[in-house]
Amino acid sequence: MSTIRIAVTGAAGQIGYSLLPRIAAGEMFGPDAKISLQLLEIPPALEALKGVAMELDDCAFPLLEEIIVTSDSEEAFNDANLCLLVGSKPRGPGMERSDLLKDNGRIFVGQGKAIAENAADNCRVVVVGNPCNTNCMIAASQSDRFDNSRFTAMTRLDQNRAVSMIAKKADVVIEEVKGLAIFGNHSPTMFPDYSNALISGKSAGAVIDDDKWLKTEYIPGVGKRGAAIIKARGLSSAASAANALINHVQSLYTVSDEIHSIVVCSQGQYGFADGVWAGMPVRTVSPGTYEVVENYEHDDFAKKALSKTNDELVSERELVSEYL
């Protein structure tokens, strides 16, 4: 197998520190795929990134052929087969969400253009840096070379959280929970769709039989899990986010009937506005290529939740319209 060139932005950050050794060890593409890591950081973080690269060298990973450390996006995305856009500008004290969206808009315009001009013909792009749905939309809008299907954003962390929480409530192992999809924005408005999930082959709602818990504790618990971790740990999710990104890529490149959640460009499915980027259930039909699963049914409660997260996505799109 030829070497897989993986570009990672924000590579010196917490997620990058958890992510890179696992990619280099073969967890993302298996034990037979050689890896080149093309790591991008802003100039003030380059020295820290050099330290990360030194640690990767010191691990002596047999699969890791090359490490490129750079602040030049064209170099980072050159011939990349997979671009993991992990870095983004975090929300600072007193910063309005609109300002955060616009500041990140400028970053993802530049990265979207650099990917279109430099990446390999088979490139796929996964956006992790928040607000990831809208950042993904901006990056994809800059590319005449790659169509929207090449771009996805990550809701796998939300899916993993949702599966873990409902499995604990039902007192079953993780593998017993199937088909639990995340709809909408990667924000507290997201909808973890327990109503179409199965636990041990039975409806999740029937197994748990606690409608109040599902609606008033479970749904907000999934949406606010990141904030709870920050409160407890003093830092944002890193190891779990890195793990979710590995899961996202594994699922995206593995042909299977298994349903997983990713952010894609809406074509009007499930009432989402055309052209917003929303989390939906998909299955992988060929390596790197997915189809949206369109047969989930929703009651009035779910439809209201979907409408709320759609409204937020439409509002975000309006705030960054100058970049599209």
KAZIUR-V522243 format. One record per residue. N is the residue number from 1. RES is the residue in one small letter. SS is DSSP state (@ for helix, = for strand, . for the rest). PHI is phi in whole degrees, 0 to 359 (none if undefined). BURIAL is I if it has 16 or more other ideal C-beta (glycine too) atoms within 10 Angstrom, else O. Layout:
n=N res=RES ss=SS phi=PHI burial=BURIAL
n=N res=RES ss=SS phi=PHI burial=BURIAL
This chain:
n=1 res=m ss=. phi=none burial=O
n=2 res=s ss=. phi=287 burial=O
n=3 res=t ss=. phi=292 burial=O
n=4 res=i ss== phi=267 burial=I
n=5 res=r ss== phi=265 burial=I
n=6 res=i ss== phi=243 burial=I
n=7 res=a ss== phi=269 burial=I
n=8 res=v ss== phi=229 burial=I
n=9 res=t ss== phi=265 burial=I
n=10 res=g ss=. phi=60 burial=I
n=11 res=a ss=. phi=289 burial=I
n=12 res=a ss=. phi=270 burial=I
n=13 res=g ss=. phi=283 burial=I
n=14 res=q ss=@ phi=298 burial=I
n=15 res=i ss=@ phi=296 burial=I
n=16 res=g ss=@ phi=303 burial=I
n=17 res=y ss=@ phi=296 burial=I
n=18 res=s ss=@ phi=280 burial=I
n=19 res=l ss=@ phi=279 burial=I
n=20 res=l ss=@ phi=299 burial=I
n=21 res=p ss=@ phi=297 burial=I
n=22 res=r ss=@ phi=287 burial=O
n=23 res=i ss=@ phi=296 burial=I
n=24 res=a ss=@ phi=296 burial=I
n=25 res=a ss=. phi=280 burial=O
n=26 res=g ss=. phi=100 burial=I
n=27 res=e ss=. phi=290 burial=I
n=28 res=m ss=. phi=279 burial=I
n=29 res=f ss=. phi=239 burial=I
n=30 res=g ss=. phi=93 burial=O
n=31 res=p ss=. phi=280 burial=O
n=32 res=d ss=. phi=250 burial=O
n=33 res=a ss=. phi=262 burial=O
n=34 res=k ss=. phi=288 burial=I
n=35 res=i ss== phi=235 burial=I
n=36 res=s ss== phi=246 burial=I
n=37 res=l ss== phi=259 burial=I
n=38 res=q ss== phi=244 burial=I
n=39 res=l ss== phi=257 burial=I
n=40 res=l ss== phi=247 burial=I
n=41 res=e ss=. phi=215 burial=I
n=42 res=i ss=. phi=287 burial=O
n=43 res=p ss=@ phi=308 burial=O
n=44 res=p ss=@ phi=297 burial=O
n=45 res=a ss=@ phi=258 burial=I
n=46 res=l ss=@ phi=296 burial=I
n=47 res=e ss=@ phi=296 burial=O
n=48 res=a ss=@ phi=297 burial=O
n=49 res=l ss=@ phi=294 burial=I
n=50 res=k ss=@ phi=299 burial=O
n=51 res=g ss=@ phi=295 burial=O
n=52 res=v ss=@ phi=299 burial=I
n=53 res=a ss=@ phi=297 burial=I
n=54 res=m ss=@ phi=298 burial=O
n=55 res=e ss=@ phi=295 burial=O
n=56 res=l ss=@ phi=298 burial=I
n=57 res=d ss=@ phi=302 burial=O
n=58 res=d ss=@ phi=290 burial=O
n=59 res=c ss=@ phi=281 burial=O
n=60 res=a ss=. phi=52 burial=O
n=61 res=f ss=. phi=291 burial=I
n=62 res=p ss=. phi=297 burial=O
n=63 res=l ss=. phi=276 burial=I
n=64 res=l ss== phi=273 burial=I
n=65 res=e ss== phi=274 burial=O
n=66 res=e ss== phi=203 burial=O
n=67 res=i ss== phi=231 burial=I
n=68 res=i ss== phi=250 burial=I
n=69 res=v ss== phi=245 burial=I
n=70 res=t ss== phi=204 burial=I
n=71 res=s ss=. phi=249 burial=O
n=72 res=d ss=. phi=259 burial=O
n=73 res=s ss=@ phi=296 burial=I
n=74 res=e ss=@ phi=296 burial=O
n=75 res=e ss=@ phi=292 burial=O
n=76 res=a ss=@ phi=295 burial=I
n=77 res=f ss=@ phi=266 burial=I
n=78 res=n ss=. phi=299 burial=I
n=79 res=d ss=. phi=58 burial=O
n=80 res=a ss=. phi=289 burial=I
n=81 res=n ss=. phi=273 burial=I
n=82 res=l ss== phi=216 burial=I
n=83 res=c ss== phi=246 burial=I
n=84 res=l ss== phi=255 burial=I
n=85 res=l ss== phi=269 burial=I
n=86 res=v ss=. phi=273 burial=I
n=87 res=g ss=. phi=283 burial=I
n=88 res=s ss=. phi=200 burial=I
n=89 res=k ss=. phi=281 burial=I
n=90 res=p ss=. phi=284 burial=O
n=91 res=r ss=. phi=284 burial=I
n=92 res=g ss=. phi=268 burial=O
n=93 res=p ss=. phi=303 burial=O
n=94 res=g ss=. phi=76 burial=O
n=95 res=m ss=. phi=282 burial=O
n=96 res=e ss=. phi=286 burial=O
n=97 res=r ss=@ phi=300 burial=O
n=98 res=s ss=@ phi=297 burial=O
n=99 res=d ss=@ phi=292 burial=O
n=100 res=l ss=@ phi=299 burial=I
n=101 res=l ss=@ phi=299 burial=I
n=102 res=k ss=@ phi=287 burial=O
n=103 res=d ss=@ phi=297 burial=O
n=104 res=n ss=@ phi=289 burial=I
n=105 res=g ss=@ phi=305 burial=I
n=106 res=r ss=@ phi=296 burial=O
n=107 res=i ss=@ phi=296 burial=I
n=108 res=f ss=@ phi=279 burial=I
n=109 res=v ss=@ phi=297 burial=I
n=110 res=g ss=@ phi=297 burial=O
n=111 res=q ss=@ phi=290 burial=I
n=112 res=g ss=@ phi=299 burial=I
n=113 res=k ss=@ phi=294 burial=I
n=114 res=a ss=@ phi=295 burial=I
n=115 res=i ss=@ phi=294 burial=I
n=116 res=a ss=@ phi=300 burial=I
n=117 res=e ss=@ phi=273 burial=O
n=118 res=n ss=@ phi=233 burial=I
n=119 res=a ss=. phi=286 burial=I
n=120 res=a ss=. phi=291 burial=O
n=121 res=d ss=. phi=298 burial=O
n=122 res=n ss=. phi=264 burial=O
n=123 res=c ss=. phi=297 burial=I
n=124 res=r ss== phi=241 burial=I
n=125 res=v ss== phi=234 burial=I
n=126 res=v ss== phi=238 burial=I
n=127 res=v ss== phi=261 burial=I
n=128 res=v ss=. phi=245 burial=I
n=129 res=g ss=. phi=300 burial=I
n=130 res=n ss=. phi=275 burial=I
n=131 res=p ss=. phi=287 burial=I
n=132 res=c ss=@ phi=292 burial=I
n=133 res=n ss=@ phi=300 burial=I
n=134 res=t ss=@ phi=286 burial=I
n=135 res=n ss=@ phi=298 burial=I
n=136 res=c ss=@ phi=295 burial=I
n=137 res=m ss=@ phi=301 burial=I
n=138 res=i ss=@ phi=294 burial=I
n=139 res=a ss=@ phi=300 burial=I
n=140 res=a ss=@ phi=295 burial=I
n=141 res=s ss=@ phi=292 burial=I
n=142 res=q ss=. phi=272 burial=I
n=143 res=s ss=. phi=248 burial=I
n=144 res=d ss=. phi=275 burial=O
n=145 res=r ss=. phi=279 burial=O
n=146 res=f ss=. phi=249 burial=I
n=147 res=d ss=. phi=279 burial=O
n=148 res=n ss=@ phi=300 burial=I
n=149 res=s ss=@ phi=294 burial=O
n=150 res=r ss=@ phi=282 burial=I
n=151 res=f ss== phi=251 burial=I
n=152 res=t ss== phi=222 burial=I
n=153 res=a ss== phi=236 burial=I
n=154 res=m ss== phi=263 burial=I
n=155 res=t ss=. phi=243 burial=I
n=156 res=r ss=@ phi=295 burial=I
n=157 res=l ss=@ phi=296 burial=I
n=158 res=d ss=@ phi=296 burial=I
n=159 res=q ss=@ phi=298 burial=I
n=160 res=n ss=@ phi=299 burial=I
n=161 res=r ss=@ phi=298 burial=I
n=162 res=a ss=@ phi=296 burial=I
n=163 res=v ss=@ phi=295 burial=I
n=164 res=s ss=@ phi=298 burial=O
n=165 res=m ss=@ phi=294 burial=I
n=166 res=i ss=@ phi=285 burial=I
n=167 res=a ss=@ phi=294 burial=I
n=168 res=k ss=@ phi=297 burial=O
n=169 res=k ss=@ phi=297 burial=I
n=170 res=a ss=@ phi=274 burial=I
n=171 res=d ss=. phi=58 burial=O
n=172 res=v ss=. phi=232 burial=O
n=173 res=v ss=. phi=283 burial=O
n=174 res=i ss=@ phi=307 burial=O
n=175 res=e ss=@ phi=296 burial=O
n=176 res=e ss=@ phi=281 burial=I
n=177 res=v ss== phi=263 burial=I
n=178 res=k ss== phi=231 burial=O
n=179 res=g ss=. phi=74 burial=I
n=180 res=l ss=. phi=278 burial=I
n=181 res=a ss== phi=252 burial=I
n=182 res=i ss== phi=256 burial=I
n=183 res=f ss== phi=253 burial=I
n=184 res=g ss== phi=97 burial=I
n=185 res=n ss=. phi=273 burial=I
n=186 res=h ss=. phi=277 burial=I
n=187 res=s ss=. phi=198 burial=I
n=188 res=p ss=. phi=299 burial=O
n=189 res=t ss=. phi=278 burial=I
n=190 res=m ss=. phi=304 burial=I
n=191 res=f ss== phi=240 burial=I
n=192 res=p ss== phi=282 burial=I
n=193 res=d ss== phi=276 burial=I
n=194 res=y ss=@ phi=290 burial=I
n=195 res=s ss=@ phi=293 burial=I
n=196 res=n ss=@ phi=255 burial=I
n=197 res=a ss=. phi=273 burial=I
n=198 res=l ss== phi=242 burial=O
n=199 res=i ss== phi=240 burial=I
n=200 res=s ss=. phi=53 burial=O
n=201 res=g ss=. phi=83 burial=O
n=202 res=k ss== phi=246 burial=O
n=203 res=s ss== phi=305 burial=O
n=204 res=a ss=@ phi=300 burial=I
n=205 res=g ss=@ phi=297 burial=O
n=206 res=a ss=@ phi=289 burial=O
n=207 res=v ss=@ phi=292 burial=I
n=208 res=i ss=@ phi=278 burial=I
n=209 res=d ss=. phi=52 burial=O
n=210 res=d ss=. phi=214 burial=O
n=211 res=d ss=@ phi=299 burial=O
n=212 res=k ss=@ phi=297 burial=O
n=213 res=w ss=@ phi=298 burial=O
n=214 res=l ss=@ phi=300 burial=I
n=215 res=k ss=@ phi=275 burial=O
n=216 res=t ss=@ phi=255 burial=O
n=217 res=e ss=@ phi=244 burial=O
n=218 res=y ss=@ phi=293 burial=I
n=219 res=i ss=@ phi=300 burial=I
n=220 res=p ss=@ phi=293 burial=O
n=221 res=g ss=@ phi=296 burial=O
n=222 res=v ss=@ phi=293 burial=I
n=223 res=g ss=@ phi=295 burial=I
n=224 res=k ss=. phi=251 burial=O
n=225 res=r ss=@ phi=298 burial=I
n=226 res=g ss=@ phi=300 burial=I
n=227 res=a ss=@ phi=295 burial=O
n=228 res=a ss=@ phi=295 burial=O
n=229 res=i ss=@ phi=292 burial=I
n=230 res=i ss=@ phi=300 burial=O
n=231 res=k ss=@ phi=297 burial=O
n=232 res=a ss=@ phi=281 burial=O
n=233 res=r ss=@ phi=262 burial=O
n=234 res=g ss=. phi=82 burial=O
n=235 res=l ss=. phi=217 burial=O
n=236 res=s ss=. phi=283 burial=I
n=237 res=s ss=. phi=302 burial=I
n=238 res=a ss=. phi=233 burial=I
n=239 res=a ss=@ phi=298 burial=O
n=240 res=s ss=@ phi=289 burial=I
n=241 res=a ss=@ phi=292 burial=I
n=242 res=a ss=@ phi=298 burial=I
n=243 res=n ss=@ phi=297 burial=I
n=244 res=a ss=@ phi=295 burial=I
n=245 res=l ss=@ phi=294 burial=I
n=246 res=i ss=@ phi=299 burial=I
n=247 res=n ss=@ phi=300 burial=I
n=248 res=h ss=@ phi=303 burial=I
n=249 res=v ss=@ phi=291 burial=I
n=250 res=q ss=@ phi=304 burial=I
n=251 res=s ss=@ phi=293 burial=I
n=252 res=l ss=@ phi=293 burial=I
n=253 res=y ss=@ phi=258 burial=I
n=254 res=t ss=. phi=247 burial=O
n=255 res=v ss=. phi=294 burial=O
n=256 res=s ss=. phi=193 burial=O
n=257 res=d ss=. phi=276 burial=O
n=258 res=e ss=. phi=296 burial=O
n=259 res=i ss=. phi=270 burial=I
n=260 res=h ss== phi=224 burial=I
n=261 res=s ss== phi=253 burial=I
n=262 res=i ss== phi=219 burial=I
n=263 res=v ss== phi=271 burial=I
n=264 res=v ss== phi=228 burial=I
n=265 res=c ss== phi=283 burial=I
n=266 res=s ss=. phi=291 burial=I
n=267 res=q ss=. phi=245 burial=O
n=268 res=g ss=. phi=95 burial=O
n=269 res=q ss=@ phi=296 burial=I
n=270 res=y ss=@ phi=57 burial=I
n=271 res=g ss=@ phi=82 burial=O
n=272 res=f ss=. phi=287 burial=I
n=273 res=a ss=. phi=296 burial=O
n=274 res=d ss=. phi=303 burial=O
n=275 res=g ss=. phi=89 burial=I
n=276 res=v ss=. phi=280 burial=I
n=277 res=w ss== phi=255 burial=I
n=278 res=a ss== phi=227 burial=I
n=279 res=g ss== phi=293 burial=I
n=280 res=m ss== phi=210 burial=I
n=281 res=p ss== phi=283 burial=I
n=282 res=v ss== phi=222 burial=I
n=283 res=r ss== phi=228 burial=O
n=284 res=t ss== phi=272 burial=I
n=285 res=v ss== phi=255 burial=O
n=286 res=s ss== phi=204 burial=O
n=287 res=p ss=. phi=306 burial=O
n=288 res=g ss=. phi=87 burial=I
n=289 res=t ss== phi=237 burial=O
n=290 res=y ss== phi=232 burial=I
n=291 res=e ss== phi=230 burial=O
n=292 res=v ss== phi=286 burial=I
n=293 res=v ss=. phi=277 burial=I
n=294 res=e ss=. phi=249 burial=O
n=295 res=n ss=. phi=255 burial=O
n=296 res=y ss=. phi=288 burial=I
n=297 res=e ss=. phi=251 burial=O
n=298 res=h ss=. phi=229 burial=I
n=299 res=d ss=. phi=275 burial=O
n=300 res=d ss=@ phi=298 burial=O
n=301 res=f ss=@ phi=298 burial=O
n=302 res=a ss=@ phi=294 burial=I
n=303 res=k ss=@ phi=298 burial=O
n=304 res=k ss=@ phi=294 burial=O
n=305 res=a ss=@ phi=295 burial=I
n=306 res=l ss=@ phi=295 burial=I
n=307 res=s ss=@ phi=296 burial=O
n=308 res=k ss=@ phi=294 burial=O
n=309 res=t ss=@ phi=289 burial=I
n=310 res=n ss=@ phi=296 burial=I
n=311 res=d ss=@ phi=301 burial=O
n=312 res=e ss=@ phi=295 burial=I
n=313 res=l ss=@ phi=295 burial=I
n=314 res=v ss=@ phi=296 burial=O
n=315 res=s ss=@ phi=297 burial=O
n=316 res=e ss=@ phi=297 burial=I
n=317 res=r ss=@ phi=299 burial=I
n=318 res=e ss=@ phi=295 burial=O
n=319 res=l ss=@ phi=292 burial=I
n=320 res=v ss=. phi=248 burial=I
n=321 res=s ss=@ phi=302 burial=O
n=322 res=e ss=@ phi=293 burial=O
n=323 res=y ss=@ phi=263 burial=I
n=324 res=l ss=. phi=265 burial=O
